[in-house]
Amino acid sequence: MSDGDLVLIVEDNEKNMKLVRDILQAIGYSPLEASSGEAALAVAAETAPALVLMDIHLPDLDGAEALRRLRSDKRTAAIPVLALTAQAMQGDRERFLAAGFDGYLSKPVDVDELSMPP
């Protein structure tokens, strides 16, 4: 990704949203925000972000279902989606990758980890 690329943050916790938004802005990205899976689908289809950071636990659709719907829409099928979750147990990363996510970030988000390309 290059500076100024749109990154969609899908997160229902305002503190986590602010942290990720601030990090992305500090390293030159343009963050978009959605606080639910349904909102994420609409924003992604409308803006075609370069990357989606998808929380797993959302109030309407969970992150895996939102990912499935993104992949089934030709407008959003190719957008890389990283799982963004507090689940950091052994095997979680592999489980999320097997579910179709392009990568995995655990919370709390590490600035260096977020600065790396997926």
KEVO-840493 format. One record per residue: x, y, z of N, C-alpha, C, CB in turn; residue number from 1. Coordinates in nm, 2 decimals, always signed. Glycine has a CB too. Example, Ala and Ser with C-alpha at 12.3 -4.5 7.8 and 13.67 -1.06 7.14 Angstrom:
2
REC      nc1      nc2      nc3     cac1     cac2     cac3      cc1      cc2      cc3     cbc1     cbc2     cbc3    nr
REC    +1.32    -0.57    +0.78    +1.23    -0.45    +0.78    +1.32    -0.33    +0.78    +1.13    -0.45    +0.90     1
REC    +1.28    -0.22    +0.71    +1.37    -0.11    +0.71    +1.29    +0.00    +0.79    +1.41    -0.06    +0.57     2
//
This chain:
118
REC      nc1      nc2      nc3     cac1     cac2     cac3      cc1      cc2      cc3     cbc1     cbc2     cbc3    nr
REC    +0.08    -0.12    +0.00    +0.00    +0.00    +0.00    +0.09    +0.12    +0.00    -0.10    +0.00    +0.12     1
REC    +0.04    +0.23    -0.05    +0.11    +0.35    -0.05    +0.04    +0.46    +0.04    +0.12    +0.41    -0.20     2
REC    +0.11    +0.56    +0.07    +0.05    +0.67    +0.15    -0.08    +0.71    +0.09    +0.15    +0.78    +0.16     3
REC    -0.18    +0.74    +0.18    -0.30    +0.79    +0.14    -0.41    +0.68    +0.10    -0.29    +0.88    +0.03     4
REC    -0.36    +0.56    +0.10    -0.46    +0.45    +0.06    -0.57    +0.44    +0.17    -0.39    +0.32    +0.05     5
REC    -0.69    +0.41    +0.12    -0.80    +0.39    +0.21    -0.79    +0.26    +0.28    -0.93    +0.40    +0.13     6
REC    -0.81    +0.26    +0.41    -0.82    +0.14    +0.49    -0.95    +0.14    +0.57    -0.69    +0.13    +0.58     7
REC    -1.03    +0.04    +0.55    -1.15    +0.03    +0.63    -1.13    -0.04    +0.76    -1.26    -0.04    +0.54     8
REC    -1.16    +0.03    +0.87    -1.15    -0.03    +1.00    -1.30    -0.07    +1.04    -1.09    +0.07    +1.11     9
REC    -1.32    -0.20    +1.07    -1.45    -0.25    +1.11    -1.43    -0.29    +1.26    -1.50    -0.37    +1.02    10
REC    -1.49    -0.21    +1.35    -1.47    -0.23    +1.49    -1.58    -0.16    +1.57    -1.33    -0.16    +1.54    11
REC    -1.64    -0.23    +1.66    -1.76    -0.18    +1.73    -1.72    -0.12    +1.86    -1.86    -0.29    +1.76    12
REC    -1.59    -0.13    +1.90    -1.55    -0.06    +2.03    -1.48    +0.07    +1.99    -1.45    -0.16    +2.10    13
REC    -1.53    +0.18    +2.04    -1.49    +0.31    +2.00    -1.34    +0.33    +2.04    -1.57    +0.42    +2.07    14
REC    -1.30    +0.28    +2.16    -1.16    +0.30    +2.20    -1.06    +0.23    +2.10    -1.13    +0.25    +2.34    15
REC    -1.10    +0.11    +2.06    -1.02    +0.03    +1.97    -1.02    +0.10    +1.83    -1.07    -0.11    +1.95    16
REC    -1.13    +0.15    +1.79    -1.15    +0.22    +1.66    -1.05    +0.34    +1.66    -1.29    +0.27    +1.64    17
REC    -1.06    +0.42    +1.77    -0.97    +0.54    +1.78    -0.83    +0.51    +1.77    -1.00    +0.62    +1.90    18
REC    -0.78    +0.40    +1.84    -0.64    +0.36    +1.84    -0.60    +0.33    +1.70    -0.62    +0.25    +1.94    19
REC    -0.67    +0.24    +1.64    -0.63    +0.20    +1.50    -0.64    +0.31    +1.40    -0.73    +0.08    +1.45    20
REC    -0.74    +0.40    +1.41    -0.75    +0.51    +1.33    -0.63    +0.61    +1.34    -0.88    +0.59    +1.36    21
REC    -0.60    +0.63    +1.47    -0.48    +0.72    +1.50    -0.35    +0.67    +1.44    -0.47    +0.75    +1.65    22
REC    -0.33    +0.54    +1.46    -0.21    +0.47    +1.41    -0.21    +0.48    +1.25    -0.20    +0.32    +1.45    23
REC    -0.32    +0.45    +1.19    -0.32    +0.46    +1.04    -0.30    +0.60    +0.99    -0.46    +0.41    +0.99    24
REC    -0.36    +0.70    +1.05    -0.34    +0.83    +1.01    -0.19    +0.88    +1.03    -0.43    +0.93    +1.09    25
REC    -0.13    +0.83    +1.14    +0.01    +0.87    +1.17    +0.11    +0.81    +1.07    +0.05    +0.82    +1.31    26
REC    +0.07    +0.70    +1.01    +0.16    +0.64    +0.91    +0.12    +0.66    +0.77    +0.17    +0.49    +0.94    27
REC    +0.02    +0.76    +0.75    -0.01    +0.81    +0.62    -0.13    +0.75    +0.55    +0.11    +0.79    +0.54    28
REC    -0.21    +0.66    +0.61    -0.32    +0.61    +0.55    -0.45    +0.69    +0.57    -0.34    +0.46    +0.59    29
REC    -0.55    +0.67    +0.49    -0.68    +0.74    +0.51    -0.78    +0.64    +0.56    -0.72    +0.80    +0.37    30
REC    -0.80    +0.64    +0.69    -0.90    +0.54    +0.75    -1.04    +0.57    +0.72    -0.87    +0.53    +0.89    31
REC    -1.12    +0.47    +0.69    -1.26    +0.47    +0.69    -1.31    +0.39    +0.81    -1.32    +0.42    +0.55    32
REC    -1.43    +0.41    +0.85    -1.48    +0.34    +0.97    -1.62    +0.28    +0.95    -1.48    +0.44    +1.09    33
REC    -1.64    +0.17    +1.01    -1.77    +0.10    +1.02    -1.77    +0.03    +1.15    -1.79    +0.00    +0.90    34
REC    -1.89    +0.04    +1.22    -1.90    -0.02    +1.35    -1.98    -0.15    +1.35    -1.96    +0.08    +1.45    35
REC    -2.02    -0.20    +1.23    -2.09    -0.32    +1.22    -2.05    -0.39    +1.09    -2.24    -0.30    +1.23    36
REC    -2.09    -0.52    +1.08    -2.06    -0.59    +0.96    -2.14    -0.54    +0.84    -2.09    -0.74    +0.98    37
REC    -2.27    -0.51    +0.86    -2.35    -0.46    +0.76    -2.30    -0.32    +0.70    -2.50    -0.44    +0.80    38
REC    -2.26    -0.23    +0.80    -2.20    -0.11    +0.76    -2.07    -0.13    +0.68    -2.17    -0.02    +0.88    39
REC    -1.99    -0.22    +0.72    -1.87    -0.25    +0.65    -1.89    -0.29    +0.51    -1.79    -0.36    +0.72    40
REC    -1.99    -0.38    +0.48    -2.03    -0.42    +0.35    -2.06    -0.30    +0.26    -2.14    -0.52    +0.35    41
REC    -2.14    -0.21    +0.31    -2.18    -0.09    +0.24    -2.06    +0.00    +0.21    -2.29    -0.01    +0.32    42
REC    -1.98    +0.03    +0.31    -1.87    +0.12    +0.29    -1.77    +0.06    +0.19    -1.80    +0.15    +0.43    43
REC    -1.74    -0.07    +0.20    -1.64    -0.14    +0.11    -1.69    -0.14    -0.03    -1.62    -0.28    +0.16    44
REC    -1.82    -0.16    -0.05    -1.88    -0.16    -0.19    -1.87    -0.02    -0.25    -2.02    -0.21    -0.19    45
REC    -1.89    +0.08    -0.16    -1.89    +0.22    -0.21    -1.76    +0.28    -0.24    -1.97    +0.31    -0.11    46
REC    -1.66    +0.24    -0.16    -1.53    +0.30    -0.16    -1.41    +0.22    -0.21    -1.49    +0.35    -0.03    47
REC    -1.43    +0.09    -0.22    -1.32    -0.01    -0.26    -1.19    +0.03    -0.19    -1.30    +0.00    -0.41    48
REC    -1.18    +0.01    -0.06    -1.06    +0.04    +0.01    -0.95    -0.06    -0.03    -1.08    +0.03    +0.17    49
REC    -0.82    -0.02    +0.00    -0.71    -0.10    -0.03    -0.70    -0.22    +0.07    -0.58    -0.02    -0.03    50
REC    -0.76    -0.20    +0.19    -0.74    -0.30    +0.29    -0.86    -0.29    +0.39    -0.61    -0.29    +0.36    51
REC    -0.91    -0.40    +0.44    -1.01    -0.40    +0.55    -0.95    -0.47    +0.67    -1.14    -0.47    +0.50    52
REC    -0.96    -0.40    +0.79    -0.92    -0.46    +0.91    -1.05    -0.49    +0.98    -0.84    -0.36    +1.00    53
REC    -1.08    -0.62    +0.99    -1.22    -0.67    +1.03    -1.21    -0.73    +1.17    -1.27    -0.77    +0.93    54
REC    -1.28    -0.66    +1.27    -1.30    -0.72    +1.40    -1.38    -0.85    +1.38    -1.38    -0.62    +1.49    55
REC    -1.36    -0.95    +1.46    -1.43    -1.08    +1.45    -1.57    -1.07    +1.52    -1.35    -1.19    +1.51    56
REC    -1.57    -1.00    +1.64    -1.70    -1.00    +1.72    -1.76    -0.86    +1.69    -1.67    -1.02    +1.87    57
REC    -1.87    -0.87    +1.61    -1.95    -0.75    +1.58    -2.09    -0.77    +1.62    -1.93    -0.72    +1.43    58
REC    -2.17    -0.66    +1.64    -2.30    -0.67    +1.69    -2.40    -0.73    +1.59    -2.35    -0.53    +1.72    59
REC    -2.38    -0.73    +1.46    -2.48    -0.79    +1.37    -2.43    -0.91    +1.30    -2.52    -0.68    +1.27    60
REC    -2.33    -0.89    +1.21    -2.27    -1.01    +1.15    -2.13    -1.02    +1.21    -2.25    -0.98    +0.99    61
REC    -2.09    -1.15    +1.24    -1.95    -1.16    +1.29    -1.86    -1.14    +1.17    -1.93    -1.30    +1.35    62
REC    -1.73    -1.12    +1.20    -1.63    -1.09    +1.10    -1.62    -1.20    +0.99    -1.50    -1.07    +1.17    63
REC    -1.64    -1.32    +1.03    -1.63    -1.43    +0.93    -1.74    -1.42    +0.83    -1.63    -1.57    +1.00    64
REC    -1.86    -1.39    +0.88    -1.98    -1.38    +0.79    -1.96    -1.26    +0.70    -2.11    -1.37    +0.86    65
REC    -1.92    -1.15    +0.76    -1.89    -1.03    +0.68    -1.79    -1.05    +0.57    -1.85    -0.91    +0.77    66
REC    -1.68    -1.13    +0.60    -1.58    -1.16    +0.51    -1.64    -1.25    +0.39    -1.47    -1.24    +0.57    67
REC    -1.72    -1.35    +0.43    -1.79    -1.43    +0.33    -1.87    -1.35    +0.23    -1.88    -1.54    +0.40    68
REC    -1.94    -1.25    +0.28    -2.02    -1.16    +0.20    -1.94    -1.07    +0.11    -2.12    -1.08    +0.28    69
REC    -1.83    -1.02    +0.17    -1.73    -0.94    +0.09    -1.68    -1.02    -0.03    -1.62    -0.89    +0.17    70
REC    -1.64    -1.14    +0.00    -1.58    -1.23    -0.10    -1.69    -1.27    -0.21    -1.53    -1.36    -0.04    71
REC    -1.81    -1.27    -0.18    -1.92    -1.31    -0.27    -1.96    -1.19    -0.36    -2.03    -1.37    -0.20    72
REC    -1.92    -1.07    -0.33    -1.96    -0.95    -0.41    -1.84    -0.92    -0.50    -1.99    -0.83    -0.32    73
REC    -1.87    -0.91    -0.63    -1.76    -0.89    -0.73    -1.69    -0.75    -0.70    -1.81    -0.90    -0.87    74
REC    -1.76    -0.66    -0.65    -1.70    -0.53    -0.62    -1.60    -0.53    -0.51    -1.81    -0.43    -0.59    75
REC    -1.61    -0.63    -0.42    -1.52    -0.63    -0.30    -1.45    -0.76    -0.28    -1.61    -0.61    -0.18    76
REC    -1.46    -0.85    -0.37    -1.40    -0.99    -0.36    -1.25    -0.99    -0.35    -1.44    -1.07    -0.48    77
REC    -1.18    -0.89    -0.41    -1.04    -0.90    -0.42    -0.97    -0.81    -0.31    -0.99    -0.85    -0.55    78
REC    -1.05    -0.74    -0.23    -0.99    -0.66    -0.12    -0.93    -0.74    -0.01    -1.10    -0.56    -0.06    79
REC    -0.81    -0.72    +0.02    -0.75    -0.80    +0.13    -0.82    -0.76    +0.26    -0.60    -0.77    +0.14    80
REC    -0.84    -0.87    +0.34    -0.91    -0.85    +0.47    -0.83    -0.92    +0.58    -1.06    -0.91    +0.47    81
REC    -0.79    -0.84    +0.68    -0.72    -0.89    +0.79    -0.81    -0.91    +0.91    -0.60    -0.80    +0.83    82
REC    -0.81    -1.02    +0.98    -0.88    -1.04    +1.10    -0.82    -0.95    +1.21    -0.89    -1.19    +1.15    83
REC    -0.90    -0.88    +1.28    -0.86    -0.79    +1.39    -0.93    -0.84    +1.52    -0.89    -0.64    +1.36    84
REC    -0.86    -0.91    +1.61    -0.93    -0.97    +1.72    -0.84    -0.98    +1.84    -0.97    -1.11    +1.68    85
REC    -0.91    -0.99    +1.95    -0.84    -1.01    +2.08    -0.81    -1.16    +2.10    -0.92    -0.95    +2.20    86
REC    -0.86    -1.24    +2.02    -0.84    -1.39    +2.03    -0.70    -1.42    +1.98    -0.94    -1.47    +1.94    87
REC    -0.62    -1.45    +2.08    -0.47    -1.48    +2.05    -0.43    -1.61    +2.11    -0.39    -1.36    +2.10    88
REC    -0.52    -1.70    +2.11    -0.49    -1.84    +2.16    -0.41    -1.91    +2.05    -0.62    -1.91    +2.20    89
REC    -0.34    -2.02    +2.09    -0.27    -2.10    +1.99    -0.37    -2.16    +1.90    -0.19    -2.21    +2.06    90
REC    -0.35    -2.14    +1.77    -0.44    -2.20    +1.67    -0.53    -2.10    +1.61    -0.51    -2.31    +1.72    91
REC    -0.55    -1.98    +1.68    -0.65    -1.88    +1.63    -0.60    -1.83    +1.49    -0.66    -1.77    +1.73    92
REC    -0.48    -1.79    +1.48    -0.43    -1.74    +1.35    -0.45    -1.83    +1.24    -0.28    -1.71    +1.36    93
REC    -0.42    -1.96    +1.26    -0.44    -2.06    +1.15    -0.59    -2.07    +1.12    -0.39    -2.19    +1.20    94
REC    -0.68    -2.06    +1.22    -0.82    -2.08    +1.20    -0.87    -1.96    +1.12    -0.89    -2.08    +1.34    95
REC    -0.83    -1.84    +1.15    -0.87    -1.72    +1.07    -0.82    -1.73    +0.93    -0.83    -1.59    +1.14    96
REC    -0.70    -1.77    +0.91    -0.65    -1.78    +0.77    -0.72    -1.89    +0.70    -0.50    -1.82    +0.78    97
REC    -0.76    -2.00    +0.76    -0.83    -2.11    +0.70    -0.97    -2.06    +0.66    -0.84    -2.23    +0.79    98
REC    -1.03    -1.96    +0.74    -1.16    -1.91    +0.71    -1.16    -1.81    +0.59    -1.21    -1.84    +0.83    99
REC    -1.04    -1.78    +0.54    -1.03    -1.69    +0.42    -0.97    -1.55    +0.45    -1.16    -1.68    +0.36   100
REC    -0.94    -1.52    +0.57    -0.87    -1.39    +0.59    -0.73    -1.39    +0.53    -0.87    -1.36    +0.75   101
REC    -0.69    -1.28    +0.49    -0.56    -1.26    +0.43    -0.44    -1.25    +0.53    -0.55    -1.15    +0.33   102
REC    -0.48    -1.22    +0.65    -0.38    -1.20    +0.76    -0.46    -1.19    +0.89    -0.29    -1.08    +0.73   103
REC    -0.38    -1.16    +1.00    -0.43    -1.16    +1.13    -0.36    -1.06    +1.22    -0.42    -1.31    +1.20   104
REC    -0.43    -0.98    +1.29    -0.37    -0.88    +1.38    -0.44    -0.90    +1.52    -0.38    -0.74    +1.33   105
REC    -0.36    -0.92    +1.62    -0.42    -0.93    +1.75    -0.43    -0.79    +1.82    -0.35    -1.03    +1.84   106
REC    -0.53    -0.78    +1.91    -0.54    -0.66    +1.99    -0.48    -0.68    +2.12    -0.70    -0.62    +2.01   107
REC    -0.42    -0.58    +2.18    -0.41    -0.45    +2.13    -0.32    -0.44    +2.01    -0.36    -0.35    +2.24   108
REC    -0.35    -0.36    +1.92    -0.27    -0.35    +1.79    -0.14    -0.29    +1.82    -0.35    -0.26    +1.69   109
REC    -0.04    -0.35    +1.76    +0.10    -0.30    +1.77    +0.13    -0.21    +1.65    +0.20    -0.43    +1.77   110
REC    +0.19    -0.09    +1.67    +0.21    +0.00    +1.57    +0.30    -0.06    +1.46    +0.28    +0.13    +1.63   111
REC    +0.41    -0.13    +1.50    +0.50    -0.19    +1.40    +0.43    -0.29    +1.32    +0.62    -0.25    +1.47   112
REC    +0.35    -0.37    +1.38    +0.28    -0.48    +1.31    +0.18    -0.42    +1.21    +0.20    -0.57    +1.41   113
REC    +0.11    -0.31    +1.25    +0.02    -0.24    +1.16    +0.09    -0.17    +1.04    -0.07    -0.15    +1.23   114
REC    +0.21    -0.13    +1.06    +0.28    -0.06    +0.96    +0.34    -0.15    +0.85    +0.40    +0.01    +1.02   115
REC    +0.34    -0.28    +0.88    +0.39    -0.38    +0.78    +0.28    -0.41    +0.68    +0.43    -0.51    +0.85   116
REC    +0.32    -0.43    +0.55    +0.22    -0.47    +0.45    +0.16    -0.61    +0.48    +0.28    -0.46    +0.31   117
REC    +0.04    -0.63    +0.44    -0.02    -0.77    +0.47    +0.05    -0.88    +0.40    -0.17    -0.77    +0.44   118
//
